[in-house]
Amino acid sequence: VIDGISYHTPFQHTLYFATQITDNFYGMNADGILGLGLTLTNDDSNSLLLTLHSRGLIDKLEFSLYLTDDITMVDQRSRIIFGGYDPSYMQEPTDSFTFAKVVESDAWAVGLNEVVIGNLSQHIHPAHAIFSSTFPDIGVPYGYLSTMIKDLNSLNISCLIQDSSPNPLCQCTPATIGQFPNITFVLDDTNVTIPPSVYVAFSPSNNYGQVKLANYSCLILFRTVEVKNYNKDLSGKWIFGATFMRYFYLLFDRANMQIGFSVANQSFFKREFPYAIIFILSAITVFLTFAFIYLIWKKCAEYKKTEKRILLDTGGYKNMNE
């Protein structure tokens, strides 16, 4: 279905269904998932986007991507739209895209010059940030996590790096996640900002190492990129993974080699929400349980008083004593 119209025009395009993934497709000339990555070779025949365009099924050489991790909401499941975008997936229908130029010929990547945590600016070595929905978090170069944790600690947020966890850990509760700072990425052409609800996840049930760390119940969804796990050289590069991409409605414009950002229409996008609801429901359950027990006890006490009064009125206790 393209632009609301169902097409039955046959065209030839080879698709592969992966039943098992090993070595991250190492050495394979894959053009990204569904052929939506930038072509790795001079052969464009494996690009689904180019096939649709060449067949006249789409007018524009672009696609938009809306990601969500909530599969229970039928109307807000993930979407790919070929040849354009749907404003209803933006936070406000009147919003527009802010664009950043693509800086690599074989990957959807933008130039990253600076990272601002709260009011603390980190003048990083200019790098490229690659978009990859298969990477779970925000990938950072080796050594960056220490700098990030240092800045968070300076903002009175207690965090640490644990060898047994790929993500930094912080002290928090669902109610205090909002006290974490916004993080702004200064790109070549624009700035994009994510709130703490995007990169902080409340996870009270996780144990790290031999002993559960007291009160360190939040994960920072940044992790170091393991360069050896990819056939592409990622040394010094960042990855804007699924954690980052879910917050934005993204437009990948191949004709103009640019990526558009617009905050996505995902009002339910709060990782702490389920845990807060569970906590509230648990508290209500405990309260109702104690209230029920109290009412039973009170009724029993009133019944005993009534029974005693009846026995006294009828001389029951007197006869028993005799």
C-alpha positions as CSV (number, residue, x, y, z in Angstrom):
1,V,0.0,0.0,0.0
2,I,1.6,3.3,-1.1
3,D,-0.1,6.6,-0.3
4,G,-3.3,4.8,0.6
5,I,-3.5,3.0,-2.7
6,S,-3.2,-0.7,-3.0
7,Y,-1.0,-1.8,-6.0
8,H,-0.9,-5.2,-7.6
9,T,1.7,-4.4,-10.2
10,P,4.2,-7.2,-10.3
11,F,7.9,-6.3,-10.2
12,Q,10.9,-8.4,-9.6
13,H,12.9,-7.8,-6.4
14,T,14.9,-10.3,-4.4
15,L,14.2,-10.4,-0.6
16,Y,15.9,-12.6,1.9
17,F,14.4,-13.9,5.1
18,A,17.0,-14.5,7.8
19,T,16.3,-17.5,10.0
20,Q,19.6,-17.2,11.9
21,I,22.0,-14.3,12.3
22,T,25.7,-15.0,12.9
23,D,28.7,-12.7,12.9
24,N,26.5,-9.7,12.1
25,F,26.4,-10.6,8.4
26,Y,30.2,-10.2,8.3
27,G,31.6,-9.9,4.8
28,M,28.1,-9.8,3.2
29,N,27.3,-7.1,0.7
30,A,24.0,-6.3,2.4
31,D,22.3,-3.0,1.7
32,G,20.8,-2.7,5.2
33,I,17.6,-4.1,6.4
34,L,15.0,-4.3,3.6
35,G,17.6,-2.7,1.3
36,L,17.0,0.7,2.9
37,G,20.6,1.4,3.8
38,L,22.9,3.4,1.4
39,T,24.3,1.1,-1.2
40,L,27.6,-0.5,-0.3
41,T,28.6,-1.3,-3.9
42,N,28.0,0.3,-7.3
43,D,25.2,-2.2,-7.9
44,D,21.9,-0.6,-6.9
45,S,19.8,-3.7,-7.8
46,N,19.4,-4.7,-4.2
47,S,17.9,-1.5,-3.1
48,L,14.1,-1.8,-2.5
49,L,13.8,2.0,-2.4
50,L,15.4,2.4,-5.8
51,T,13.3,-0.4,-7.2
52,L,10.0,1.2,-6.1
53,H,11.2,4.6,-7.5
54,S,12.3,3.2,-10.9
55,R,9.0,1.4,-11.3
56,G,7.1,4.6,-10.7
57,L,5.4,3.4,-7.6
58,I,6.8,6.3,-5.5
59,D,7.6,9.9,-6.7
60,K,10.3,10.8,-4.2
61,L,13.4,8.8,-3.4
62,E,12.8,8.9,0.4
63,F,11.2,6.9,3.2
64,S,10.1,7.9,6.7
65,L,10.4,5.7,9.8
66,Y,8.3,5.7,12.9
67,L,9.5,3.3,15.7
68,T,7.8,2.2,18.9
69,D,8.5,-0.5,21.4
70,D,4.8,-0.9,22.4
71,I,3.4,-3.6,20.2
72,T,0.1,-3.6,22.1
73,M,-1.1,-0.3,20.7
74,V,-2.5,-1.1,17.2
75,D,-2.7,2.5,16.1
76,Q,0.9,3.3,17.1
77,R,2.9,0.3,15.9
78,S,6.1,0.9,13.9
79,R,5.7,2.2,10.4
80,I,7.8,2.7,7.2
81,I,6.3,5.0,4.6
82,F,7.9,4.9,1.1
83,G,8.0,8.0,-1.0
84,G,7.1,10.5,1.7
85,Y,5.8,10.9,5.3
86,D,2.6,11.2,7.3
87,P,2.4,14.4,9.6
88,S,0.1,12.4,12.0
89,Y,3.3,10.6,13.3
90,M,4.8,14.0,14.4
91,Q,4.2,15.3,17.9
92,E,2.0,18.0,16.3
93,P,0.6,17.7,12.8
94,T,1.9,21.3,12.0
95,D,5.4,20.4,12.9
96,S,8.1,20.1,10.3
97,F,11.4,18.3,9.8
98,T,14.8,19.7,10.8
99,F,17.4,18.4,8.4
100,A,21.1,17.3,8.8
101,K,23.3,16.4,5.8
102,V,24.5,12.8,5.3
103,V,28.3,12.7,5.6
104,E,29.1,9.1,4.4
105,S,28.5,7.5,1.1
106,D,27.7,4.0,2.4
107,A,25.8,4.7,5.6
108,W,23.0,7.0,7.0
109,A,25.3,9.1,9.1
110,V,25.5,12.7,10.2
111,G,28.3,14.9,11.6
112,L,28.5,15.2,15.4
113,N,30.5,18.1,16.8
114,E,29.4,18.4,20.4
115,V,27.3,16.8,23.2
116,V,25.7,19.0,25.9
117,I,24.5,17.3,29.1
118,G,22.3,19.7,31.0
119,N,24.4,22.9,30.9
120,L,27.7,21.0,30.6
121,S,29.2,21.2,27.1
122,Q,31.5,18.4,25.9
123,H,33.6,19.4,22.9
124,I,34.2,16.0,21.6
125,H,36.5,15.2,18.7
126,P,34.3,15.7,15.6
127,A,32.8,12.4,14.7
128,H,30.1,10.7,12.6
129,A,26.9,9.3,14.1
130,I,25.4,6.3,12.2
131,F,21.7,5.5,12.4
132,S,21.1,1.8,13.1
133,S,17.7,0.5,14.4
134,T,19.4,-2.9,15.1
135,F,21.6,-1.3,17.8
136,P,19.6,-1.2,21.0
137,D,21.0,1.9,22.7
138,I,23.1,5.0,21.9
139,G,26.6,3.8,20.9
140,V,29.6,5.9,22.0
141,P,33.3,5.6,21.3
142,Y,35.6,3.9,23.8
143,G,36.3,6.0,26.9
144,Y,33.3,8.4,26.5
145,L,31.2,6.8,29.2
146,S,33.6,7.8,31.9
147,T,33.3,11.5,30.8
148,M,29.5,11.2,30.8
149,I,29.3,9.7,34.2
150,K,31.7,12.4,35.6
151,D,29.3,15.1,34.3
152,L,26.2,13.4,35.7
153,N,27.9,13.1,39.1
154,S,28.7,16.8,39.0
155,L,25.0,17.4,38.6
156,N,24.3,15.5,41.9
157,I,23.2,12.4,40.1
158,S,25.0,9.4,41.5
159,C,26.1,7.1,38.7
160,L,28.8,4.5,38.1
161,I,30.2,2.0,35.6
162,Q,30.0,-1.7,36.5
163,D,32.0,-4.2,34.5
164,S,29.2,-6.7,34.5
165,S,26.8,-4.2,32.8
166,P,27.2,-2.7,29.4
167,N,25.2,0.3,30.6
168,P,26.1,2.8,33.4
169,L,24.0,2.5,36.5
170,C,22.5,5.4,38.5
171,Q,20.6,5.9,41.7
172,C,17.0,6.8,41.0
173,T,13.3,6.0,41.3
174,P,10.5,6.4,38.7
175,A,9.7,9.7,40.3
176,T,13.2,11.1,40.0
177,I,14.0,10.2,36.4
178,G,12.7,13.6,35.4
179,Q,15.5,15.2,37.4
180,F,18.1,13.9,34.9
181,P,19.2,16.5,32.4
182,N,18.3,16.8,28.8
183,I,21.1,15.8,26.3
184,T,21.6,17.8,23.2
185,F,23.6,16.6,20.2
186,V,25.2,19.4,18.2
187,L,25.2,18.2,14.6
188,D,26.8,19.9,11.5
189,D,23.5,21.5,10.5
190,T,21.2,21.4,13.5
191,N,20.8,20.5,17.2
192,V,18.6,17.6,18.4
193,T,17.7,17.1,22.1
194,I,16.4,14.1,24.0
195,P,14.8,14.2,27.4
196,P,15.7,11.8,30.3
197,S,12.7,9.6,29.5
198,V,14.5,8.5,26.4
199,Y,17.9,7.5,27.7
200,V,17.1,6.5,31.4
201,A,15.4,3.2,32.1
202,F,14.1,2.1,35.5
203,S,15.1,-1.5,36.1
204,P,14.8,-2.5,39.7
205,S,14.9,-6.2,39.2
206,N,18.4,-6.4,37.6
207,N,21.4,-7.7,39.6
208,Y,24.9,-6.8,38.4
209,G,27.9,-8.7,39.7
210,Q,27.7,-10.8,42.8
211,V,25.6,-8.3,44.8
212,K,22.7,-6.1,43.9
213,L,23.8,-2.5,44.1
214,A,21.6,-0.7,46.6
215,N,19.4,2.0,44.9
216,Y,21.2,1.8,41.6
217,S,18.0,0.9,39.8
218,C,18.4,2.9,36.6
219,L,20.2,2.2,33.4
220,I,21.7,4.9,31.2
221,L,21.0,3.7,27.7
222,F,24.4,4.5,26.3
223,R,27.0,1.9,25.7
224,T,30.5,1.6,24.2
225,V,30.6,0.4,20.6
226,E,32.5,-2.8,20.3
227,V,34.3,-2.1,17.1
228,K,35.4,-5.8,16.6
229,N,31.7,-6.9,16.2
230,Y,31.2,-5.1,12.9
231,N,32.7,-5.5,9.5
232,K,32.6,-1.7,9.0
233,D,35.2,0.4,10.7
234,L,33.4,2.2,13.6
235,S,36.5,3.5,15.4
236,G,35.6,6.8,17.0
237,K,32.1,6.7,15.7
238,W,28.7,7.0,17.5
239,I,25.6,5.0,16.8
240,F,22.1,6.5,17.1
241,G,20.4,3.2,17.8
242,A,16.7,2.3,18.5
243,T,16.7,4.2,21.8
244,F,17.4,7.4,20.0
245,M,15.4,6.7,16.9
246,R,12.1,5.9,18.7
247,Y,12.0,9.5,20.0
248,F,12.0,11.0,16.5
249,Y,9.9,10.6,13.4
250,L,12.7,10.3,10.8
251,L,12.8,11.1,7.1
252,F,15.6,9.5,5.1
253,D,15.9,11.6,1.9
254,R,18.2,9.8,-0.5
255,A,17.8,12.3,-3.4
256,N,19.2,15.1,-1.3
257,M,21.3,13.0,1.0
258,Q,19.8,14.3,4.2
259,I,18.0,13.1,7.3
260,G,15.0,14.9,8.8
261,F,14.2,14.9,12.5
262,S,10.8,15.6,14.1
263,V,9.7,14.6,17.6
264,A,7.5,11.6,17.2
265,N,3.9,11.4,18.4
266,Q,4.4,8.9,21.2
267,S,2.7,10.3,24.3
268,F,3.1,6.9,26.0
269,F,6.9,7.1,25.5
270,K,8.0,6.9,29.2
271,R,9.9,3.9,30.4
272,E,9.2,4.6,34.0
273,F,5.4,4.6,33.3
274,P,4.8,0.8,33.8
275,Y,6.8,0.7,37.0
276,A,5.0,3.6,38.4
277,I,1.7,2.1,37.7
278,I,2.8,-1.2,39.2
279,F,4.0,0.6,42.3
280,I,0.7,2.5,42.7
281,L,-1.5,-0.6,42.1
282,S,0.6,-2.5,44.7
283,A,0.2,0.3,47.2
284,I,-3.6,0.4,46.6
285,T,-3.8,-3.4,47.0
286,V,-1.9,-3.3,50.3
287,F,-4.1,-0.4,51.6
288,L,-7.4,-2.2,50.6
289,T,-6.1,-5.5,52.2
290,F,-5.4,-3.8,55.5
291,A,-8.7,-1.8,55.3
292,F,-10.6,-5.1,54.7
293,I,-8.9,-6.7,57.7
294,Y,-9.6,-3.7,59.9
295,L,-13.3,-3.8,58.9
296,I,-13.5,-7.5,59.7
297,W,-11.9,-7.0,63.1
298,K,-14.2,-4.1,63.8
299,K,-17.3,-6.1,62.9
300,C,-16.1,-9.0,65.1
301,A,-15.5,-6.7,68.0
302,E,-18.9,-5.1,67.6
303,Y,-20.5,-8.6,67.4
304,K,-18.8,-9.7,70.6
305,K,-19.9,-6.6,72.4
306,T,-23.5,-7.2,71.3
307,E,-23.3,-10.9,72.2
308,K,-22.0,-10.0,75.7
309,R,-24.7,-7.4,76.2
310,I,-27.4,-10.0,75.2
311,L,-26.0,-12.6,77.6
312,L,-25.9,-10.1,80.4
313,D,-29.5,-9.0,79.7
314,T,-30.7,-12.6,79.8
315,G,-28.6,-13.6,82.8
316,G,-26.5,-15.9,80.7
317,Y,-23.2,-15.0,82.4
318,K,-24.9,-15.3,85.8
319,N,-26.1,-18.8,85.1
320,M,-22.7,-19.7,83.7
321,N,-21.0,-18.5,86.9
322,E,-23.5,-20.5,89.0
